[in-house]
Amino acid sequence: MRPTQSSLTAQGIALVRALESEKPAERRICYDPYARRFVDDWLYVMAKFFDKLGYSEARGPGVMGFLTARERHIDEYLQKCLAEGLEQLVILGAGFDARAYRYAEQLRGVKVFEVDHPATQRVKTTKVRRIFGELPAHVTYVPVDFDTQSLADRLTAAGYEPKHKTLFIWQGVTLYLTPEAVDGTLAFVAQQSGPGSAIIFDYMYPSLLDGTVKRGEVSSMRRNRWLSGEEMRFGIPEGTVGAFLEQRGFCQVQDADARFLHDTYFTGAKAQRTVTKGYAVVSAVVARQGL
């Protein structure tokens, strides 16, 4: 990502939520009443037009299905953690994520940190002020330039408590990182969070990255990386994420692949929609007893 450019991918994901949220309750997978406010008007109008034509599904069958199911699955995991006594929530690469606002009532007493690149976070906070009139008091915004700054240092300076039970939400980020950066973040979570802490993140299979499996949406992202400044780099082979995370200090690994997401969320009137293969969402609990 370019130093002064807000993430285009972040706005794209907000756009997916906005389009899905317009559907009738019985047909939608996820719901975000704030998503539309984070999307530029021209982009929303254009995307809605192409969505009605079925362009997105034709170009990447099941991609919208995965993105909406990912939102729903992470929402449900957050609710589960809140019911189990969550003390801190850290949203890594927050982009235009609205969970801190959608779940504001349930998050009373929970310290919330949104971590992101300074350029994206500046745009985010401007939009948040327009929506709510001011920045919500329960959210701490932590700008981090990962090329020059440490996540641990920046979070600690912002008031992060390493002894607290924490959930880390890491959505739409890992595929753009180096293996070393992924390991560094997982090491921080495993070593600097309290008993019962957990992480949930999505990832892709290397077979999409290396072209073994040909996919239209992957080709499009590669062609457009000059515009977004975001290059796909990281994947975890299918069926190996359990061992991958256990080796890095986690347990109770739950891998939600395309079949799981479809069978769980695409029922009834939604059963004919598809979820593309090659991506998954995984959750895991820190294995040690905490600090």
N, C-alpha and C positions, 0 to 999 in steps of 0.2 A: 504494500500500500504506500502511496506517495505521501511525504511528510505533511503537506498542506491540504491534502484532499480528503474530504469526508468519504466514508465507505459507500460506494454505490451498491454493493451487495447488501448492506444493512437496510437501505431503502427498498431494495427489491424484496427482501423478506417481509418488511412491513407491508408492502404492496400485496403479497400473497395473503397475509392475515386480513387485510382490508377487503379483498375480493371475497374471501371465504366468509367473512363476518356478515356480508350482505345477503347471504343465502338464508332461506327459511330455516328455523331452528331444527326441523326434522331432517334437513339435508346437509347441514354444515358439520364439519368435524371440530373446528375450533372457533372461538369467538373472542374478539378483541375490539371493544368499542372505541379505543383510542388510535388504532392503527391508521385509519384514514387521515388523521391529523398529522401524521408523520410523513406522509407522502406528498410530493409536489403535485399540484393540480394537473399539469400537462401530462405527467407520467401516468397518473391515475386514469385520466380520460382515455389515453392511448391504450393502456393495458386492458381496461375494461372492454374496449372495442374489440381488441384481438382475442380476449378471453371468450367473448360471445361467439366469435367465429370458430372457436375451438383450436386456435393456433398453438397455444401452449401445450395442449395434450397431444397434438399431432407432432410437434417438434420434440417433445420429451415425454412420451407416454408414462404416466404414473409419477412424474416428478412432483406435480402439485399435490398428489395424494400423499407422497412421503413428507413434503414440507408441512402440510397441514396436520398430519398425524404426529409428526415430531413435536409440533407446538402443543398438541393435546396431551401427548405422553409426558412431556416435561412438566406441563401444568399439573397433571395428576401426581407426579412424583413430588413436586413442591408441596402440594396439599398434604400428601402423606407425611412428609418431613415436618410440616407445621403441626400436624396432629400429634407428632411424637416429641414435641418440645424443642423445636429449632430455636437457636439463639442468634445466629448470624446467617445472612444470605449474601453471597458474593456472586455477581453476574459478570463473568469474564467475557470481554469482547461484546459488551452490552448492546452496541448498535442502537437500534430504536426499539429494543425490548421494552414492553410495557407492564411486565409482571409486578414491578414495584408499585405501580399505580392501580392495576387491576385487583391486586390482593392487599391493598393498603390496610383494610380493616383487620384481616387475619395477621398482618405483619406488625401489628401494634406490639411494641416491646422487643421486636427483632431488629437488630442492626443490619441495615441494607447498604451494600457497596456496589456501585456500578463502575466497572473498570473498563476503560477503552482508550483508544488512541486519541490524543488531544484534539485533532482536527474533527473527528467524528463526534466527540463529546461536546465540543463547542456548538455544533449544529443541533445536537440532541437537546442540550440545556436551553437553547433559544426556543426550540419548539415546545419544550415542557413549560416554559414560562408563559408562552402564548396560550397553552391549553388550560393551565391551572392558575395563572396570574402570578405565580412565584414557584420557586423550586420547592418540592415537598420536603418538609423538615426531617422525615424519617429516612431519607436517601442521602448517602454520601457519595459524591462523584469523584472518582479517582482517575485522573488522566495519567497514562503511562506510555512513554515512548520506549518500546521494548528493545530498540536498537541501542539505547543509551542508559536506560533506567531499569532497576530491579523491581519485579513485582512485589517481593517480600518487603523491600524498603518502602515502597510507595504505599502499600496497604497498611503497614505498621504505622507509618507517619499519619495516616488518615484515621487511625483509631481501631484498626482491626485487632481482635483479641484472639491469640492463637490457642487459648485454652477453652474457647467456647465451641459448642456443637454447631457446626457450620455446614450449609449446603452450597456447593459450587455448581453453578449452571454455566456450561461452556458450549454454547450453541452456534453452529455454523462457522467454527473457527479452525478446528484441528487440520482440516484438509489443506489450509494455506500455510501451515507452519512446517519448520524443519523437524526431523525426529528429535534433535537435541532440545528444541524449544518445547515440544510436547513432553519430553521426559522431565525437563526443568519445572514445568508447571505441575505435573503429577507429583514430583518430589516435594514441592512446596505444600501441596494439599495433604500428602501423606504424613509429612513431618511437622507441619505447623498448623494443625487444627485439633480440636478437642475430641473426646470420646464420642463415638456415634456419628462423626462427621461423614459426609458423603459427597460424591460428585456424579453429575450426569452430563453426558456429552454425546454428540453424534459424530460419526466417522464414515469414511468410504472404503471400499475394497481396492487394493492395489491393481486388480484386474481392470478397473476403469481408468486408473491413472496411466498404466503402461500400454493401453490400447488393446489388450487381449480381448476385452469386451468393448465393442464399438457402441458409443451412445451419442446421440445428437446433442444433448445438453452439455456433455463434457467437451465435445468439439467446439461448441459455441463459447463456452467459458475460456477455452484455450485461445480461440481467435480474438476474443475481446479483452484479454488480459492487459493489453496496451492501454485500454481505456480505464479499467478498474484498478490497475496496479496490483492485482491480487492473483498470484499464480498457485495452482494446485500442486502440492508437494508430498503430502503424507497420507498413508492409508494403513489399515490393519487387515491382514488376510482374514477371509471369512472363516468363522469357527475358532479363531485363536484369541479373541479379545479377553476371554477369561484368564488364560495363562498369562497374557500380556499384562493385565492389571494385577494379578496375584504376585507376579515378579516385582511389581513396583509398590507393594505394600497395601493392597486392597483385598477385600473379601466380599462375599455376598454379591457377586457379579451377576447382573441380569441383562442379557442381550436381547434387545427388541429389534428383530430383523423385519424385512418387508412382509413376510408371511404373518408374523405376530401382529404387526401394526394393522394389516388389513383385516385379519380375523377379529381383532379386538375392537376396532373403531368403525369399520366399514360394514355395517349391518343394516338390515331393513332397506329403507329407501336409498341408502348409500352403498349398497352391496355391489353395484355394477361398476363403481369407480375402482381404479387400480392403484397400487403402490409399487413404484419401480424397485427393482432389485439392485443391489450394489451399495446400498447405504443402510445404516443401522443406528440405533440409539442405545447407549449402554449406561447403566448406573452401577455404582459400587460404593461400598462403605470402607472407611479407613480401618485397616486390620488391627493396628496397635491400640493401646488403651488411652492414647492421648498424652499430652504433656504433664 
